[in-house]
Amino acid sequence: MPQEKALVMTQQDMFRILKRIAIEIVERNKGLDDVVLLGIQRRGVYLANRLKDLFRDIEEVKVPTGELDITLYRDDIPTLLEQPVVHSTSIPVDIAGKKLILVDDVLYTGRTIRAALDALMDLGRPANVQLVILVDRGHRELPIQADYVGKNIPTSRSEMVEVRVTELDGEDKVVIIERNEV
Amino acid sequence: MNWRHKDLIDLDDWTREELNLFLEQANYMEELLNRPIKKVPALRGKLIVNFFFEPSTRTRVSFELAEKMLSADVVNWSSSGSSVSKGETLRDTAWTLEAMGADAVVIRYGAVGSADYLSRKLKKASVFNAGDGTHGHPTQALLDLHSAWKKLGNLEGSRMAIVGDVLHSRVARSNIKAFSKMGVKVILSGPATLMPTDIPSLGAEYDPDPRSAVKDADMIYLLRIQKERQEQGLIPSLDEYHLRYGATEELVSLAGKDALVMHPGPINRRVEIASEVADGEQSIILKQVRSGVAVRMALLYLCLGGVRN
């Protein structure tokens, strides 16, 4: 069993961080006109929904929110030991000309975001794309960075950052896990 | 997830869990058909050979579309003027395909067991059976399952009547396997001259009267009647066949308003199916075609991705 090494974010931390990011998004976009939220499957979808609820509470605006699956755009399919299953992609509005806020849980190599950008370009031509990340753990392999970062957590490659959300995992928290020797 | 199948020869060794997961994956693939840009890069760099030694339009086109939507490189190799018609054996052809670097071969061939044979000869490439003689046509069964499942949801406890030339039908054989695995009761009907002798061993029942066979059916599945069957003396005439076994509005009404009418295509109007039924509200024939592309995409994706030993 992998060992849970450190708790880096509690439920309360997560809520505060998402609230701060929500406010940053409103500030930077001077409101929420033309803003569309897009969560990356799977945990990014739930984080995007949290932001949507925050926008409703803070600004009383209903922001269109969708989900994006990047599996078919991954660059590592031929090298994976287990075939990743495909999840749903649903985009609530025509994204052409919109300010698109991509949401994911962890930013690591940057390859997921590269795949997400490719997937997005096939779906339409947004005015711009901004990236929300709950945890940036470093070790980038591509020139990609987030516009809104929940927390920077320096890690080693042998560690895993696990974001847990109530909807899927029964609890809200972020932990660092030590990968066992295989 | 660990998808254990590299080939698809027939559905005998697929479990119900695998079928359920497969249907769900096919649903997501179908979402892609609605997009402005339908192509995704998932199988970029994979070489797929469509090896068709019997006439086929829809199966070949459907496979080709699925391959192209996943960005695979596609080569079509068909019977006329090919080396097989020059006398090359299937074994030599297999080795040729491997030498060319094919990652997958989709094969339709007249001999029963040809896909299985090819898969034993090919060490690396995946083999997908697109019809081997009267034995099986598993991707047809998967697409039938997908289109019925989308309409009816859980199929457990439902009934399917398959009417027509079961004897010569690989579609019927694969469908009986696939639908029974999902808990569907399958009843076969049609002239006794067009029925195999081993119906119970297929896992189905026989009812010579299509009227009672379709009663309470949730799905009525019509099989194509080949014109040669009349010359072979297996049916008296196409008109008479239509009167007794054809899916007329009257026959379909015995099953009820919600029953689905299905057909693998291409249809013979006024033989196994009346035009009013084929074009009617209960018909999902064109939805089956759409499912065909989605199901083949899911199959290629699941069997060709990942690292295998």
Boltz contact constraints between the chains, C-beta under 6 A:
constraints:
  - contact:
      token1: [A, 72]
      token2: [B, 40]
      max_distance: 6.0
  - contact:
      token1: [A, 72]
      token2: [B, 42]
      max_distance: 6.0
  - contact:
      token1: [A, 73]
      token2: [B, 41]
      max_distance: 6.0
  - contact:
      token1: [A, 77]
      token2: [B, 305]
      max_distance: 6.0
  - contact:
      token1: [A, 80]
      token2: [B, 306]
      max_distance: 6.0
  - contact:
      token1: [A, 81]
      token2: [B, 307]
      max_distance: 6.0
  - contact:
      token1: [A, 82]
      token2: [B, 1]
      max_distance: 6.0
  - contact:
      token1: [A, 82]
      token2: [B, 2]
      max_distance: 6.0
  - contact:
      token1: [A, 83]
      token2: [B, 3]
      max_distance: 6.0
  - contact:
      token1: [A, 83]
      token2: [B, 305]
      max_distance: 6.0
  - contact:
      token1: [A, 83]
      token2: [B, 306]
      max_distance: 6.0
  - contact:
      token1: [A, 85]
      token2: [B, 1]
      max_distance: 6.0
  - contact:
      token1: [A, 86]
      token2: [B, 25]
      max_distance: 6.0
  - contact:
      token1: [A, 86]
      token2: [B, 28]
      max_distance: 6.0
  - contact:
      token1: [A, 88]
      token2: [B, 28]
      max_distance: 6.0
  - contact:
      token1: [A, 122]
      token2: [B, 37]
      max_distance: 6.0
